[in-house]
């Protein structure tokens, strides 16, 4: 697996506080990402503050995890920026809050000039799939992505 660098951390263009991926957001998820072949992968340990039912990760937090891993696939696999156009999540098994790492994955299902569709999964620490997502992103042309959405270019995500 190859680490994906978060180039937004030292951005001078805006105060970077993304709930999903900013290490500067104390109440956020502070996610980090890796590239594993054609997948973008995230390992994360859910804390008690993300609970819905007792010891179960809140469904809205799970939806956020699906959306966030897909957004990093937009950056690295589609080589641009985009915004969520549609998100659906199918909850299959409870995702328990433990001290163990869960795995969130995104894989490009289809892409054209304007839209990218991703299949995303969340697996518990035992590898059991707890939820499956289908996330559609509207893709920006690179000039707009760089100009309006601070997309730094694909090389900024890797050493």
C-alpha positions, 0 to 999 in steps of 0.5 A: 500500500502507498500512503496518500499525502494530505496536501491540504494540511498546510494550505495557505488558501483556506482554514482547513477543517474538513470533518472527515480528513483534517487532522486540524479538526479536533471533533472530526474523524481525522482520516488518513488514506492509502492507495492499494492497487485500484482501491483507496483504503482507510484504516480507522478506530471509531471512538465512543463519540461516534456512537448511535445505539450503544457501542454501534457506530452511528449510521450518519458517521458511516455514511460520512466514511463512505463519502470521504473515502470516495472523495479521496478516490476522486482526487487520486483515481480521477485526478481532479476534485468533485462534489457528491451528487448521490450517496446511498448506503446499505447497512448489512451488519452493526459496526461496533465501536471497539478498540480495533481498526475498521477498514473503509474502501473505495473502488471506481465503478465507472467514470466519464467526463462529468460523473464518477461512481464508486463502490465503497465498503466498511469492514469491521476488524474481523473483515465482515462487511458492515455497510456498502455504499454507492457514491456518485461524484460530479467531477470538475474540469481540472482548471475549475478544480484547481481554481475554485476547490484548491485541487493541488494536482495529482502529484501533491498526493504522493512523495 
